[in-house]
């Protein structure tokens, strides 16, 4: 049986979650009165490379994990922007795909070039960017994927976007505090990012339930 052409308020839930996620991600996770010392969520993937090692040597964390919130938003845009269930008008579908493109391009390292992207250091980021852009181009086709596969993928990537950045951030925060010479607390933007990703998981559950019962 085909899904209903629209699902009322729920059709705006995942776009709102995506915007919440990006808003928090582009704001300071480490706030500071001096703007140059504030650290955005977006900056952490590069910033951690320059932190001094801890007592046991280097920092055993997955640096690329800090970019998963961007990837989660891009995945949601590629899988849901054209989905018949939501019945978005053409201009909104295009806007949602462009939102996914913006999220994807922010995975690029600073001062990037094709040569830089081919290096081993940025291989994972390059694969994520290329794969994400391909999925966004194919979004009209991906709209026909089974609902379980669609929503489970978004939920799992969003859950990874909570786990890896949060655990990595809590791991490096004491070292950042040592550099600044005083204890630091996570900024409110981190909470917004995590809330946005949690809302994206919730919206996936709602979307799947609505389609399964249609």
Secondary structure by P-SEA (a helix, b strand, c coil): cccccccccccaaaaaaaaaaaaaaaccccccccccccccccccccccccccccccccccccccccaaaaaaaaaaaacccccccccccaaaaaaaaaaaaaaaaacccccccccccccccaaaaaaaaaaaaaaaaaccccccccaaaaaaaaaaaaaaaacaaaaaaaaaaaaaaaaacccccccaaaaaaaaaaaaaaaaaaaaaaaaaac
